[in-house]
Amino acid sequence: MDMAPASVSSNPRSVEEIYKDFSGRRAGLVRALTSGNDRCSPPRLAAALPTSLRSNAALASRVVTGADVDDFCSSCDPDKDNLCLYGFPNGTWAVAPPAEEVPPEMPEPALGINFARDGMQRRDWLSLVAVHSDSWLISVAFFFGAKLNANDRKRLFSMISDLPSVFEAFSDRKHGRDRSGVDSSGKSRHSSKRGSSDGHVKNSRAAAPAAKEYDDDDEEDEEHNETFCGTCGGLYNSNEFWIGCDICERWFHGKCVRITPARADHIKHYKCPDCSSSKKMRQ
């Protein structure tokens, strides 16, 4: 069953709305350029695309979506016309031709990323796409924030800067680094904290991703490296509180979904904002 896209303002105006839009787009781009960990089916594409692409059936039919970097690479066929990598506010991504409007309704991603795919080392090409993606994200954020005052622009930029860039997320991923310093002791500490409240195994989901115990440290590191926040796309950090959605099985920073450890103690079945919105729309 197709899932409804996340409820995101089509024209964010406040600092918080713009930051949420930025975080969602960034999460989608990080997924496109790294190994996929999205366990949900992509939302209905027609609703996720910009108006300029939705209204053009010929273009929409040429859009390619996927779950990970292999899907992204295969969709960037050099024999096709100019293609762009789009990130959407609901955390999905797509490879599509650029908008036909001149000027476009909003800043466009780098054009023709598919042409250089076979002429460069795969890693170098993905790094280049990541850098251009960061540039596009900033341009979109400040396009929406054009009417913000100086203090709000500074606050928005500070919030954006607290997130790793797409390029940083890609580089850390490829080097096998976990910037958060995840280790087995941190993982068991979170698990015991949640387990002491009621002893229910399921509630350990609100502690830290992958709460199972392993003797193999390499296996643990690999598992943690594949865990991204479903809202901001940030890598798992053992020093931060995380909570898992019991519906879509994605993980989130507690601060990104406004859930504290104390509040999580009273939640038996957690539903992330996307799953909660989908249920309301079906009703």
TINUGU-592700 format. One record per residue: chain; residue in three letters; x, y, z of N, C-alpha, C, O, CB in turn; residue number from 1. Coordinates in steps of 0.1 Angstrom, whole numbers. Glycine has a CB too. Layout:
ATOM,A,ALA,X,Y,Z,X,Y,Z,X,Y,Z,X,Y,Z,X,Y,Z,NUM $
...
END
This chain:
ATOM,A,MET,8,-12,0,0,0,0,9,12,0,18,13,8,-9,0,12,1 $
ATOM,A,ASP,6,22,-9,13,34,-9,11,42,4,0,43,9,9,43,-21,2 $
ATOM,A,MET,21,49,8,20,57,20,18,71,16,24,76,6,32,55,29,3 $
ATOM,A,ALA,11,79,24,9,93,22,21,100,26,28,96,35,-4,98,29,4 $
ATOM,A,PRO,25,111,19,37,118,22,35,125,35,24,127,40,40,128,11,5 $
ATOM,A,ALA,46,128,41,46,136,54,39,149,52,40,155,42,60,137,60,6 $
ATOM,A,SER,33,153,63,26,166,63,36,177,64,41,180,76,15,167,74,7 $
ATOM,A,VAL,40,184,54,50,194,54,44,206,46,39,204,35,63,189,48,8 $
ATOM,A,SER,46,218,51,42,230,45,48,231,31,60,229,29,44,242,53,9 $
ATOM,A,SER,39,234,21,44,235,7,52,248,5,60,250,-4,33,235,-3,10 $
ATOM,A,ASN,50,258,14,58,270,14,62,274,28,56,283,34,49,281,7,11 $
ATOM,A,PRO,72,268,33,75,270,47,80,285,49,87,290,41,87,261,52,12 $
ATOM,A,ARG,76,291,60,79,305,62,87,307,75,96,316,75,66,313,63,13 $
ATOM,A,SER,83,301,86,90,303,99,103,295,99,106,287,90,81,298,110,14 $
ATOM,A,VAL,112,299,108,125,292,109,123,277,111,130,269,105,133,298,121,15 $
ATOM,A,GLU,114,274,120,111,260,123,106,252,111,111,241,108,102,258,135,16 $
ATOM,A,GLU,97,258,103,92,251,91,103,250,81,104,239,74,80,260,86,17 $
ATOM,A,ILE,111,260,79,122,259,69,132,249,73,137,241,65,129,273,67,18 $
ATOM,A,TYR,135,248,86,145,238,91,139,224,89,147,215,85,148,241,106,19 $
ATOM,A,LYS,126,222,92,120,209,90,121,205,75,124,194,71,106,209,94,20 $
ATOM,A,ASP,118,215,66,119,212,52,133,208,48,135,199,40,114,225,44,21 $
ATOM,A,PHE,143,216,53,157,213,50,161,199,55,167,192,48,166,224,57,22 $
ATOM,A,SER,157,196,67,161,183,73,155,171,65,162,161,63,156,182,88,23 $
ATOM,A,GLY,143,173,61,137,162,53,144,160,39,147,149,35,122,165,50,24 $
ATOM,A,ARG,146,171,33,153,171,20,167,165,22,172,156,14,154,184,13,25 $
ATOM,A,ARG,174,169,32,188,164,35,187,149,37,196,142,33,194,172,47,26 $
ATOM,A,ALA,178,145,45,177,130,48,175,122,36,181,111,34,165,128,58,27 $
ATOM,A,GLY,167,127,26,165,120,14,177,119,6,180,109,0,154,127,6,28 $
ATOM,A,LEU,185,130,5,198,130,-2,208,121,4,215,114,-3,203,144,-3,29 $
ATOM,A,VAL,209,121,17,218,112,24,215,97,21,224,89,18,218,114,39,30 $
ATOM,A,ARG,202,94,20,198,80,17,202,77,3,206,66,0,183,78,19,31 $
ATOM,A,ALA,200,87,-6,204,84,-20,218,81,-22,222,73,-31,200,96,-29,32 $
ATOM,A,LEU,227,87,-14,241,87,-17,248,77,-7,261,75,-8,248,100,-15,33 $
ATOM,A,THR,241,70,2,247,60,10,238,48,10,228,48,3,248,65,25,34 $
ATOM,A,SER,243,37,16,235,25,16,221,27,23,220,34,33,242,13,23,35 $
ATOM,A,GLY,211,21,17,197,24,21,194,17,34,199,5,37,187,19,11,36 $
ATOM,A,ASN,187,24,43,182,17,55,167,21,57,162,18,68,190,22,67,37 $
ATOM,A,ASP,161,25,47,147,29,48,139,16,46,139,10,36,143,40,37,38 $
ATOM,A,ARG,131,13,56,124,0,56,109,3,52,101,-6,51,124,-6,70,39 $
ATOM,A,CYS,106,15,49,92,18,44,92,19,29,102,22,23,87,31,51,40 $
ATOM,A,SER,81,17,23,79,19,9,79,34,7,74,41,15,66,13,4,41 $
ATOM,A,PRO,84,39,-5,84,53,-7,70,58,-8,61,52,-12,92,56,-20,42 $
ATOM,A,PRO,68,71,-3,55,77,-4,51,78,-18,59,77,-28,55,91,3,43 $
ATOM,A,ARG,38,81,-20,33,83,-34,40,94,-41,40,105,-37,17,86,-33,44 $
ATOM,A,LEU,47,90,-52,56,99,-58,50,112,-63,55,123,-62,63,92,-69,45 $
ATOM,A,ALA,38,111,-69,32,122,-75,30,133,-65,31,145,-69,19,119,-82,46 $
ATOM,A,ALA,27,130,-53,25,140,-43,38,146,-38,39,157,-32,17,134,-31,47 $
ATOM,A,ALA,49,138,-40,62,143,-34,69,152,-44,78,160,-40,71,131,-31,48 $
ATOM,A,LEU,67,151,-57,74,159,-67,70,174,-67,58,177,-62,71,153,-80,49 $
ATOM,A,PRO,79,183,-71,75,197,-73,63,198,-82,61,189,-91,87,205,-77,50 $
ATOM,A,THR,56,209,-81,44,211,-90,48,211,-104,41,205,-113,38,225,-87,51 $
ATOM,A,SER,60,216,-108,64,216,-122,66,202,-128,64,200,-140,77,224,-123,52 $
ATOM,A,LEU,70,193,-119,71,179,-124,58,171,-123,56,163,-132,82,172,-116,53 $
ATOM,A,ARG,50,174,-113,38,167,-111,29,169,-123,21,161,-128,31,170,-98,54 $
ATOM,A,SER,29,182,-128,19,186,-138,23,181,-152,16,182,-162,18,201,-139,55 $
ATOM,A,ASN,36,176,-154,41,172,-166,42,156,-166,51,151,-161,54,178,-170,56 $
ATOM,A,ALA,32,150,-172,31,135,-172,43,129,-178,48,119,-174,19,130,-178,57 $
ATOM,A,ALA,48,135,-189,60,130,-196,72,130,-187,80,120,-187,63,138,-209,58 $
ATOM,A,LEU,74,140,-180,86,141,-171,84,132,-159,93,125,-155,88,155,-166,59 $
ATOM,A,ALA,72,132,-153,69,124,-141,72,109,-144,76,101,-136,55,126,-136,60 $
ATOM,A,SER,69,105,-157,70,91,-160,85,87,-161,88,75,-161,63,88,-173,61 $
ATOM,A,ARG,94,97,-162,108,94,-163,115,95,-150,128,93,-149,114,103,-173,62 $
ATOM,A,VAL,108,98,-139,114,99,-126,118,86,-121,110,76,-122,105,107,-116,63 $
ATOM,A,VAL,129,84,-114,133,72,-108,136,74,-94,143,83,-90,146,66,-115,64 $
ATOM,A,THR,129,66,-85,132,66,-71,138,53,-66,137,43,-74,119,69,-63,65 $
ATOM,A,GLY,144,53,-55,149,41,-50,153,42,-35,149,51,-28,162,37,-57,66 $
ATOM,A,ALA,160,32,-30,162,31,-16,177,34,-12,180,37,-1,158,18,-10,67 $
ATOM,A,ASP,186,32,-21,200,33,-17,209,38,-29,204,41,-40,205,20,-12,68 $
ATOM,A,VAL,222,38,-26,231,44,-36,232,36,-49,234,41,-59,245,44,-29,69 $
ATOM,A,ASP,230,22,-48,230,15,-61,218,18,-70,220,19,-82,229,0,-57,70 $
ATOM,A,ASP,207,21,-64,195,26,-72,198,39,-78,195,42,-89,183,26,-63,71 $
ATOM,A,PHE,204,48,-70,208,61,-75,217,60,-87,215,67,-97,214,70,-64,72 $
ATOM,A,CYS,228,52,-85,238,51,-96,232,46,-109,235,51,-119,250,43,-91,73 $
ATOM,A,SER,224,35,-107,218,29,-119,208,38,-126,206,37,-138,211,16,-115,74 $
ATOM,A,SER,202,47,-119,192,56,-125,198,68,-132,192,75,-140,183,62,-114,75 $
ATOM,A,CYS,211,71,-129,218,82,-136,225,77,-149,237,77,-150,229,88,-126,76 $
ATOM,A,ASP,217,74,-158,222,68,-171,227,80,-179,220,89,-182,210,61,-178,77 $
ATOM,A,PRO,240,79,-183,246,90,-191,239,92,-205,241,102,-211,261,88,-193,78 $
ATOM,A,ASP,233,81,-210,226,82,-223,213,90,-222,207,93,-232,224,68,-228,79 $
ATOM,A,LYS,208,93,-210,196,100,-209,198,115,-209,210,120,-209,188,97,-196,80 $
ATOM,A,ASP,188,123,-210,189,138,-210,194,142,-196,196,134,-187,176,144,-213,81 $
ATOM,A,ASN,196,155,-195,200,161,-182,191,156,-171,179,157,-171,200,176,-183,82 $
ATOM,A,LEU,198,151,-160,190,146,-148,195,154,-136,207,158,-135,192,131,-147,83 $
ATOM,A,CYS,186,155,-126,189,161,-113,186,152,-102,177,143,-103,182,175,-112,84 $
ATOM,A,LEU,192,154,-91,189,146,-78,181,155,-69,186,166,-65,202,141,-71,85 $
ATOM,A,TYR,168,152,-67,159,159,-58,158,153,-45,157,140,-44,146,161,-65,86 $
ATOM,A,GLY,158,161,-34,155,156,-21,141,163,-17,139,174,-20,166,159,-10,87 $
ATOM,A,PHE,132,155,-11,119,160,-8,117,162,7,124,155,15,108,151,-13,88 $
ATOM,A,PRO,108,171,11,106,174,25,102,161,34,104,161,46,96,184,27,89 $
ATOM,A,ASN,97,151,27,92,139,34,103,129,35,101,118,39,80,133,27,90 $
ATOM,A,GLY,116,132,32,127,123,34,129,114,22,137,104,24,125,116,46,91 $
ATOM,A,THR,123,115,11,125,107,-1,134,114,-11,137,126,-9,111,103,-7,92 $
ATOM,A,TRP,137,107,-21,146,113,-31,141,108,-45,134,98,-46,161,111,-29,93 $
ATOM,A,ALA,145,115,-56,142,111,-69,152,117,-79,157,128,-77,128,115,-73,94 $
ATOM,A,VAL,155,109,-89,163,114,-101,153,118,-112,145,109,-116,173,104,-105,95 $
ATOM,A,ALA,154,130,-116,144,135,-126,150,146,-135,159,152,-131,131,140,-119,96 $
ATOM,A,PRO,144,148,-146,148,160,-154,144,173,-147,136,173,-138,141,159,-168,97 $
ATOM,A,PRO,151,184,-151,148,196,-144,135,202,-148,128,197,-158,159,207,-147,98 $
ATOM,A,ALA,130,212,-140,117,218,-143,119,226,-157,129,231,-160,113,228,-132,99 $
ATOM,A,GLU,108,227,-164,108,233,-177,105,248,-176,109,256,-185,97,227,-186,100 $
ATOM,A,GLU,100,253,-164,97,267,-163,110,275,-162,120,270,-157,89,269,-150,101 $
ATOM,A,VAL,110,287,-168,121,296,-168,116,310,-164,108,316,-171,129,297,-181,102 $
ATOM,A,PRO,119,315,-152,128,308,-142,119,297,-134,107,298,-134,133,318,-131,103 $
ATOM,A,PRO,126,288,-128,119,277,-121,112,283,-109,115,294,-104,128,266,-117,104 $
ATOM,A,GLU,102,275,-103,95,280,-91,103,281,-79,100,288,-70,83,271,-89,105 $
ATOM,A,MET,114,273,-79,124,274,-67,137,269,-72,138,264,-83,119,265,-55,106 $
ATOM,A,PRO,148,272,-65,161,268,-70,162,253,-74,156,244,-67,172,270,-59,107 $
ATOM,A,GLU,169,250,-85,170,237,-90,184,230,-86,193,238,-84,169,237,-105,108 $
ATOM,A,PRO,184,217,-84,197,210,-81,206,211,-93,202,216,-104,194,195,-78,109 $
ATOM,A,ALA,218,206,-91,228,206,-102,223,198,-114,217,187,-112,242,200,-97,110 $
ATOM,A,LEU,225,204,-126,220,198,-138,230,188,-144,242,191,-145,216,209,-148,111 $
ATOM,A,GLY,225,177,-150,233,168,-157,243,160,-149,254,157,-154,241,176,-167,112 $
ATOM,A,ILE,239,156,-137,248,148,-129,251,134,-135,261,128,-132,242,146,-115,113 $
ATOM,A,ASN,242,130,-144,243,117,-150,255,116,-160,260,105,-162,230,112,-156,114 $
ATOM,A,PHE,258,127,-166,268,127,-177,282,123,-172,290,117,-180,269,140,-184,115 $
ATOM,A,ALA,285,127,-160,299,124,-155,300,110,-148,311,107,-143,303,135,-145,116 $
ATOM,A,ARG,289,103,-147,290,90,-139,300,81,-144,308,75,-135,276,84,-140,117 $
ATOM,A,ASP,301,78,-157,311,68,-162,325,73,-164,334,66,-168,305,62,-174,118 $
ATOM,A,GLY,326,87,-163,339,93,-166,347,95,-153,359,100,-154,337,106,-173,119 $
ATOM,A,MET,342,92,-142,349,94,-129,348,81,-121,340,72,-123,343,106,-122,120 $
ATOM,A,GLN,357,80,-111,356,70,-101,343,71,-94,339,83,-91,368,70,-91,121 $
ATOM,A,ARG,336,60,-91,323,61,-85,323,70,-72,314,78,-70,318,47,-81,122 $
ATOM,A,ARG,333,68,-63,334,76,-51,335,90,-54,329,99,-47,345,70,-42,123 $
ATOM,A,ASP,344,94,-63,346,108,-66,334,114,-72,330,126,-69,358,109,-76,124 $
ATOM,A,TRP,327,107,-80,314,112,-86,304,114,-75,297,125,-75,309,102,-97,125 $
ATOM,A,LEU,302,105,-66,293,106,-56,296,118,-47,287,125,-42,291,93,-48,126 $
ATOM,A,SER,309,120,-44,314,131,-36,310,144,-43,305,153,-36,329,130,-34,127 $
ATOM,A,LEU,311,145,-56,308,157,-63,293,160,-62,289,171,-60,312,156,-78,128 $
ATOM,A,VAL,285,149,-64,270,151,-63,267,155,-49,258,164,-47,263,137,-66,129 $
ATOM,A,ALA,274,150,-38,271,154,-25,274,169,-22,266,175,-16,279,145,-15,130 $
ATOM,A,VAL,285,173,-28,288,188,-26,278,197,-33,273,206,-27,302,191,-32,131 $
ATOM,A,HIS,274,193,-45,263,201,-52,250,200,-44,242,209,-44,262,196,-66,132 $
ATOM,A,SER,247,188,-38,235,187,-31,235,196,-19,224,202,-16,233,172,-26,133 $
ATOM,A,ASP,246,197,-12,247,207,0,244,221,-5,237,228,2,260,206,6,134 $
ATOM,A,SER,250,225,-16,248,238,-21,233,241,-25,228,251,-22,256,240,-34,135 $
ATOM,A,TRP,227,230,-30,212,232,-34,204,233,-21,195,241,-21,208,220,-42,136 $
ATOM,A,LEU,207,225,-11,199,225,1,199,239,8,189,245,12,204,215,11,137 $
ATOM,A,ILE,211,245,8,213,259,14,205,269,5,198,277,11,228,263,14,138 $
ATOM,A,SER,206,268,-8,199,277,-16,184,276,-15,177,286,-15,202,275,-31,139 $
ATOM,A,VAL,178,264,-13,164,262,-11,160,268,2,150,275,3,160,247,-12,140 $
ATOM,A,ALA,168,265,13,164,270,26,164,285,26,154,291,32,175,265,36,141 $
ATOM,A,PHE,173,292,20,173,307,21,164,313,10,161,325,11,187,312,19,142 $
ATOM,A,PHE,160,305,0,149,309,-9,136,311,-1,129,320,-2,148,299,-20,143 $
ATOM,A,PHE,134,300,8,122,301,16,123,312,27,113,317,32,119,287,22,144 $
ATOM,A,GLY,136,314,31,138,323,42,141,337,38,147,345,45,149,319,51,145 $
ATOM,A,ALA,138,341,25,141,354,20,135,365,28,141,376,29,136,355,6,146 $
ATOM,A,LYS,124,363,34,117,374,42,120,373,57,114,381,65,102,373,40,147 $
ATOM,A,LEU,129,365,61,133,364,75,141,376,79,149,381,70,140,351,78,148 $
ATOM,A,ASN,141,380,91,150,391,95,163,386,98,166,374,98,144,399,108,149 $
ATOM,A,ALA,173,395,101,187,391,103,188,380,114,196,371,113,195,403,106,150 $
ATOM,A,ASN,182,382,125,183,373,137,178,359,133,184,349,137,176,378,149,151 $
ATOM,A,ASP,166,359,126,161,346,122,169,339,112,171,327,112,147,348,117,152 $
ATOM,A,ARG,176,347,103,185,340,93,197,334,100,201,323,97,189,351,83,153 $
ATOM,A,LYS,202,341,110,213,336,118,209,323,125,216,314,126,218,346,128,154 $
ATOM,A,ARG,197,324,131,192,312,139,190,300,129,194,289,133,179,315,146,155 $
ATOM,A,LEU,185,303,117,183,292,108,196,286,103,198,274,103,175,297,95,156 $
ATOM,A,PHE,206,295,101,219,290,96,225,282,107,232,272,104,228,301,92,157 $
ATOM,A,SER,224,286,120,230,279,131,223,265,132,230,255,135,228,287,144,158 $
ATOM,A,MET,210,264,131,203,251,132,208,242,121,210,230,123,188,253,131,159 $
ATOM,A,ILE,209,247,108,213,240,97,228,235,99,231,223,96,213,248,84,160 $
ATOM,A,SER,236,243,105,250,240,106,252,229,117,263,223,117,258,252,110,161 $
ATOM,A,ASP,243,227,126,244,217,136,243,203,130,247,193,136,233,219,147,162 $
ATOM,A,LEU,237,202,118,236,189,111,248,187,103,253,196,97,223,189,102,163 $
ATOM,A,PRO,253,174,102,264,171,93,259,174,78,247,171,75,268,156,94,164 $
ATOM,A,SER,268,179,70,264,181,56,262,168,49,266,157,54,274,190,49,165 $
ATOM,A,VAL,256,168,37,255,156,29,268,150,26,270,138,27,247,159,16,166 $
ATOM,A,PHE,278,159,23,291,155,20,298,148,32,305,138,30,300,167,15,167 $
ATOM,A,GLU,296,154,44,302,148,56,296,134,59,303,125,62,300,157,68,168 $
ATOM,A,ALA,282,133,57,276,120,59,281,110,50,283,98,53,261,122,58,169 $
ATOM,A,PHE,283,114,37,288,105,27,302,101,30,306,89,29,287,111,13,170 $
ATOM,A,SER,311,110,34,325,108,36,326,98,48,334,89,48,333,121,39,171 $
ATOM,A,ASP,319,101,59,320,93,71,315,79,68,321,69,73,311,98,82,172 $
ATOM,A,ARG,305,78,60,300,65,56,310,56,48,312,45,51,287,66,47,173 $
ATOM,A,LYS,316,63,38,326,56,30,339,52,37,345,42,34,329,64,18,174 $
ATOM,A,HIS,342,60,47,354,57,55,351,48,67,360,44,74,360,70,60,175 $
ATOM,A,GLY,339,44,68,335,35,79,336,41,93,337,34,103,344,23,78,176 $
ATOM,A,ARG,335,54,93,336,61,106,322,63,112,313,65,105,344,74,105,177 $
ATOM,A,ASP,322,63,125,310,67,132,313,79,141,319,77,151,303,55,140,178 $
ATOM,A,ARG,310,90,137,314,102,144,308,103,158,313,110,166,309,114,136,179 $
ATOM,A,SER,298,95,161,292,96,174,300,88,184,297,88,196,278,91,173,180 $
ATOM,A,GLY,309,79,180,317,71,189,308,60,195,309,57,207,322,80,200,181 $
ATOM,A,VAL,301,53,187,292,43,191,300,31,196,310,27,190,282,38,180,182 $
ATOM,A,ASP,297,25,208,304,13,212,294,4,220,282,8,222,316,16,221,183 $
ATOM,A,SER,298,-8,223,289,-17,229,285,-13,243,273,-15,247,295,-31,230,184 $
ATOM,A,SER,294,-6,250,290,-2,264,279,9,263,270,9,272,302,4,271,185 $
ATOM,A,GLY,280,18,253,270,28,252,257,22,249,246,26,254,274,38,242,186 $
ATOM,A,LYS,257,12,240,244,5,236,238,-2,248,226,-1,250,247,-5,224,187 $
ATOM,A,SER,246,-9,256,240,-17,267,235,-7,277,225,-10,284,250,-27,272,188 $
ATOM,A,ARG,242,4,279,237,14,289,223,19,286,215,20,295,247,25,290,189 $
ATOM,A,HIS,221,22,273,208,27,270,197,16,271,186,19,276,208,32,255,190 $
ATOM,A,SER,201,4,268,191,-7,269,187,-9,283,175,-11,286,197,-20,263,191 $
ATOM,A,SER,197,-9,292,194,-12,306,186,0,312,177,-3,321,207,-14,314,192 $
ATOM,A,LYS,188,12,307,180,23,312,165,21,309,157,24,318,185,36,307,193 $
ATOM,A,ARG,163,17,297,149,15,293,143,2,299,132,2,304,147,15,278,194 $
ATOM,A,GLY,151,-8,300,146,-21,305,143,-20,320,134,-28,324,157,-31,303,195 $
ATOM,A,SER,149,-11,328,146,-10,342,132,-5,345,127,-7,356,156,-2,349,196 $
ATOM,A,SER,126,2,335,113,8,338,102,-3,339,94,-2,348,110,18,327,197 $
ATOM,A,ASP,102,-12,329,91,-22,330,95,-36,326,88,-45,326,79,-18,322,198 $
ATOM,A,GLY,108,-37,321,113,-50,317,108,-55,304,111,-67,301,110,-60,328,199 $
ATOM,A,HIS,100,-47,297,94,-52,284,104,-50,273,110,-40,271,81,-44,281,200 $
ATOM,A,VAL,107,-61,266,117,-61,256,114,-51,245,123,-44,240,119,-75,249,201 $
ATOM,A,LYS,101,-49,241,98,-40,231,101,-26,234,105,-18,225,83,-41,228,202 $
ATOM,A,ASN,100,-22,247,103,-9,251,118,-5,249,122,7,250,98,-6,264,203 $
ATOM,A,SER,126,-15,248,140,-12,245,142,-5,232,153,0,230,149,-24,246,204 $
ATOM,A,ARG,132,-5,223,133,3,211,135,18,213,140,25,205,120,1,203,205 $
ATOM,A,ALA,130,22,225,131,37,228,144,40,234,146,52,238,120,41,237,206 $
ATOM,A,ALA,153,31,234,166,34,240,177,37,230,182,48,230,171,22,248,207 $
ATOM,A,ALA,180,28,221,190,30,211,188,19,200,183,8,203,204,29,217,208 $
ATOM,A,PRO,191,23,187,189,13,177,197,1,179,208,1,185,193,20,163,209 $
ATOM,A,ALA,192,-11,174,199,-23,175,203,-27,189,214,-28,192,211,-23,166,210 $
ATOM,A,ALA,193,-29,198,196,-31,212,200,-45,215,203,-48,227,184,-27,220,211 $
ATOM,A,LYS,201,-54,205,206,-67,208,220,-67,212,228,-58,208,203,-76,196,212 $
ATOM,A,GLU,225,-77,220,239,-78,224,246,-87,214,242,-98,210,240,-83,238,213 $
ATOM,A,TYR,258,-82,210,266,-90,201,280,-90,207,285,-80,214,267,-84,187,214 $
ATOM,A,ASP,287,-101,205,301,-102,210,311,-96,199,322,-93,203,305,-116,212,215 $
ATOM,A,ASP,307,-95,187,315,-91,176,314,-75,175,304,-71,170,312,-98,163,216 $
ATOM,A,ASP,324,-68,179,324,-53,178,323,-48,164,316,-38,162,336,-47,185,217 $
ATOM,A,ASP,329,-55,155,328,-51,141,314,-52,136,309,-43,129,337,-59,132,218 $
ATOM,A,GLU,307,-62,140,293,-63,136,284,-52,142,275,-47,135,287,-77,140,219 $
ATOM,A,GLU,287,-48,154,280,-38,160,282,-25,153,273,-17,150,284,-36,175,220 $
ATOM,A,ASP,295,-22,150,298,-9,143,291,-8,130,286,2,126,313,-8,141,221 $
ATOM,A,GLU,291,-19,123,285,-19,109,270,-17,111,264,-9,103,287,-33,102,222 $
ATOM,A,GLU,264,-23,121,250,-21,123,246,-7,126,237,-1,121,244,-30,134,223 $
ATOM,A,HIS,254,-1,135,252,13,139,254,23,127,247,33,126,261,17,151,224 $
ATOM,A,ASN,264,20,119,267,29,108,256,29,98,255,39,90,280,24,101,225 $
ATOM,A,GLU,247,19,99,236,19,89,223,25,95,213,24,89,233,5,85,226 $
ATOM,A,THR,224,31,107,213,37,114,213,52,112,222,59,117,212,33,128,227 $
ATOM,A,PHE,202,57,106,201,72,104,188,76,110,178,69,111,201,75,89,228 $
ATOM,A,CYS,188,88,115,175,94,120,165,96,109,169,101,98,178,108,127,229 $
ATOM,A,GLY,153,92,111,143,93,100,139,107,97,132,110,87,131,85,104,230 $
ATOM,A,THR,142,117,106,139,131,104,150,139,98,148,145,88,134,137,117,231 $
ATOM,A,CYS,162,139,105,173,147,101,183,140,93,192,146,86,179,154,113,232 $
ATOM,A,GLY,183,126,93,193,119,85,206,117,92,215,111,86,195,125,72,233 $
ATOM,A,GLY,207,122,105,219,120,112,223,106,116,214,98,118,219,129,124,234 $
ATOM,A,LEU,236,103,117,240,90,121,237,87,136,236,97,144,255,88,119,235 $
ATOM,A,TYR,236,74,139,233,71,153,244,76,163,256,75,159,232,55,154,236 $
ATOM,A,ASN,240,81,174,249,86,184,245,80,198,234,82,202,249,101,185,237 $
ATOM,A,SER,254,72,204,251,65,216,249,75,228,244,71,238,262,56,220,238 $
ATOM,A,ASN,254,88,226,252,97,237,239,105,236,236,114,244,264,107,236,239 $
ATOM,A,GLU,231,102,226,218,108,224,207,98,226,208,86,224,217,115,211,240 $
ATOM,A,PHE,195,103,230,183,95,232,177,93,218,174,102,211,173,101,242,241 $
ATOM,A,TRP,174,80,215,167,76,202,154,68,205,153,62,216,177,68,193,242 $
ATOM,A,ILE,145,69,196,133,61,198,129,55,184,130,62,174,121,70,203,243 $
ATOM,A,GLY,124,43,184,120,36,172,105,35,170,98,33,180,126,22,172,244 $
ATOM,A,CYS,101,37,158,86,37,155,82,22,154,89,14,147,83,45,141,245 $
ATOM,A,ASP,72,18,160,67,5,160,59,1,147,56,-10,145,58,2,172,246 $
ATOM,A,ILE,56,11,139,49,9,127,59,8,115,59,-3,108,39,21,124,247 $
ATOM,A,CYS,67,18,112,76,17,101,90,12,104,98,10,96,77,31,95,248 $
ATOM,A,GLU,93,11,118,106,6,122,118,15,119,129,10,119,108,-8,116,249 $
ATOM,A,ARG,115,28,117,126,37,115,130,42,129,122,42,139,122,49,106,250 $
ATOM,A,TRP,142,48,130,147,53,143,148,68,142,150,74,131,161,47,146,251 $
ATOM,A,PHE,146,75,153,146,90,153,153,95,166,153,89,176,132,95,153,252 $
ATOM,A,HIS,160,106,164,165,114,176,153,117,184,143,122,179,173,126,172,253 $
ATOM,A,GLY,153,116,197,142,120,206,139,135,204,127,138,204,145,117,220,254 $
ATOM,A,LYS,150,143,202,147,157,201,141,161,187,134,171,186,161,165,202,255 $
ATOM,A,CYS,143,152,177,137,155,164,122,152,164,115,159,156,144,146,153,256 $
ATOM,A,VAL,117,143,172,103,140,173,97,145,186,85,141,190,101,125,171,257 $
ATOM,A,ARG,105,152,194,100,158,207,95,148,217,85,149,223,89,168,204,258 $
ATOM,A,ILE,103,137,218,101,127,228,113,126,237,124,125,233,98,113,221,259 $
ATOM,A,THR,110,128,250,120,127,260,121,113,266,111,106,265,118,137,272,260 $
ATOM,A,PRO,132,109,273,132,96,279,121,94,289,115,83,290,146,94,286,261 $
ATOM,A,ALA,118,105,297,107,103,307,94,101,300,86,93,305,106,116,315,262 $
ATOM,A,ARG,91,108,289,79,106,282,78,92,276,67,86,275,77,117,271,263 $
ATOM,A,ALA,89,87,271,90,74,264,87,63,274,82,52,270,104,72,258,264 $
ATOM,A,ASP,89,65,287,86,55,297,71,52,297,67,41,301,91,59,310,265 $
ATOM,A,HIS,63,61,293,48,59,293,42,56,280,30,56,278,42,72,299,266 $
ATOM,A,ILE,51,54,270,46,50,256,48,36,254,59,31,254,53,59,245,267 $
ATOM,A,LYS,37,28,252,38,14,249,41,11,234,49,2,231,25,7,253,268 $
ATOM,A,HIS,34,19,226,36,17,211,38,31,205,28,39,204,24,9,205,269 $
ATOM,A,TYR,50,33,201,53,47,195,51,47,180,55,38,173,68,51,198,270 $
ATOM,A,LYS,44,58,176,42,60,161,49,74,158,46,84,164,27,61,158,271 $
ATOM,A,CYS,57,73,148,64,85,144,54,95,137,43,91,134,76,82,134,272 $
ATOM,A,PRO,58,108,135,49,118,129,44,113,116,32,116,113,56,131,128,273 $
ATOM,A,ASP,52,107,107,48,103,94,37,93,95,26,93,88,59,97,86,274 $
ATOM,A,CYS,39,83,104,29,72,105,16,77,111,5,73,108,34,60,113,275 $
ATOM,A,SER,17,86,121,5,92,127,-2,100,117,-15,100,117,9,101,139,276 $
ATOM,A,SER,5,108,108,-2,116,98,-9,107,88,-20,110,83,8,125,91,277 $
ATOM,A,SER,-3,96,84,-8,86,75,-21,81,80,-31,79,72,1,75,71,278 $
ATOM,A,LYS,-22,77,93,-34,72,99,-45,82,99,-57,78,96,-31,67,113,279 $
ATOM,A,LYS,-42,94,102,-52,105,102,-58,107,88,-70,109,87,-46,118,108,280 $
ATOM,A,MET,-49,107,78,-54,109,64,-63,98,60,-73,100,53,-42,110,55,281 $
ATOM,A,ARG,-60,85,64,-69,74,60,-82,75,67,-92,70,61,-62,61,64,282 $
ATOM,A,GLN,-82,81,79,-95,82,86,-104,93,80,-115,96,84,-93,85,100,283 $
END
